[in-house]
Amino acid sequence: MTNSNSLRKQFLDFFEKRGHKIVRSSSLIPTDPSVLFTTAGMQQFKPYFLGEKSPYGRDVASCQKCIRTSDIESVGDATHLTFFEMLGNFSFGGYFKKEAILYAWEFLTKELSLPEDPLWITYFKGERSIPQDSESKRIWREIGVPDTKIYGFSRKENFWGPTGIEGPCGPTTEIHFDLTKKPCQKGKDCIPNCECKRFVEVWNLVFNEYYQDPQKNLKPLTQKGVDTGMGLERLLAIVNQRTDLFETDLFWPIILEIEKETGKKYQGSKTSFRIIADHIKAGAFLIAEGIYPSKEERGYIVRRLLRRSQRFARQIGLSEAGLLKLVPKIIEIYKETYPELEKKLEEIMTVMQNEFEKFAKTIERGTKEFEKLAKLSKNIIEGEKAFYLYESFGFPLELIEEMAREKGIKVDKSGFFSAQKRHKEVSRKGAQRKFGGVGIEMLEAEADKEKVTKLHTATHLLHQALREVLGEGVRQMGSDISPERLRFDFSWPSKLSEEEIRKVEEIVNQKIKEDLPVTKKKMSFEEAQKIGALAFFKEKYPERVSVYFIGDFSKEICAGPHVERTGFLGKFKIIKEESAGAGIRRIKAKLE
Ligand code: SER
């Protein structure tokens, strides 16, 4: 059996030997604010395709951690995953179609010695104003791939990008692997992209020739680029002559642990085993990057992954404690490649445990409630009722839909969203009485405005001080300021020790003593992220933002207002440190 570590290395070595600089995987949270997660290797290189000078040189290769959430519901079969790694080679204005195709062919057939016979090719056959990619087709023929294995497809299949709302994109040529060599009932028409599971896409070679603007207009790029992507998990299975991605060393230790914990066999309950293994893995990687379960965007995905695995775990008799035991197995698999994961072992387990405990309290009652509702409803669960399951028992909408699907009924989604909107309106009205950063204009007394402004600056100092004492896992999860005190919620898995609290206070007071200037600069959101300005990531930021600098101690995206110098603040004191939900701590502090 070829193992994943050696395959990853073989790919990177192959391209390094051919003049490529090897670049580390970037974070799962991209800098591009219009996308939720990193879904492809090219994302960290997006600017270099557009002409910005690459600090790594012209040709690079990487193995990138990716999360794709569009088909969480399809996970459970032999090939769908939410977390996966993408191997890729890239060129920013250097080599183009011929070299990219030759490299790919050489790697698969020579370096890995895969037989040529099961390798089939697709290319872009042209659509409306975009011409056919006849060059790729010609190169494949020259290599010796017979015409009977080369097929043209349209934009849906063979044109890639952009990621986010705009960016580089272009025609693709793909290498597919024939797993069974047996056509389905379609006979001769059973070719790559057939719905039957005969073929699996192995490698996608993208030729970036266009720029798509937000209005979806295509303009030719002056500098052409190559962006290729190949799923490590799929390649590993193929190299080992497997059709099931879970039967490789990237999953098998997790599967064995589930077998050990439940006494059940993978063979008998494949779907549940796969969902659990994939979701816990994806959850672990996301938590390691500071994304904790919550109701918002990224955090909500983590919640969905964890709660869905919790539900499937119960079906095969795997307890929450058993689920947690999978984390060290996952870390064992990846620690060599992603050492950051191992450092976060405790954080991952604590956050998961908190989340599991929360849902464990309601999952049974909620499931019973669901059964009742499903019985009463004819074909559809009313939106209001689904919202009740969501709000009172913590069932993500998608999970309710899945449970309904299993019973052959539907959920009224638009009804759900209107119920949610009504609920939000009521809570918003309640929240208007408080404020955090904004809302200062609602205060009448000047003295109160001044107190709030000072506490606001103190909040930035506190945020940075927490990061210095606890580390970069600290992220703002909420803030609420009244003239009397500040309240700051942040991601952190465990109670702060007295020593930690004292240190945080000390740093803030030290910075007040230094009487640092507070200055503001306007810049693009992208630039702000580049210089490492802290952000409250739950918020959607406009394109141009203000960044407040406190000396060179803190920089944070913020609408203000702030005091001019920290010397105005007085003495900072933490009055309370407590939990504010799973993986979230709350600090209340005042200025004396
Ligand atoms: N960007 C392309 C993909 O994700 C190739 O890397 O498939």
Residues whose N, C-alpha, C, O or C-beta is under 5 A from the ligand:
A	BS01	LIG	T39 A40 M42 N204 V206 D227 T228 G229
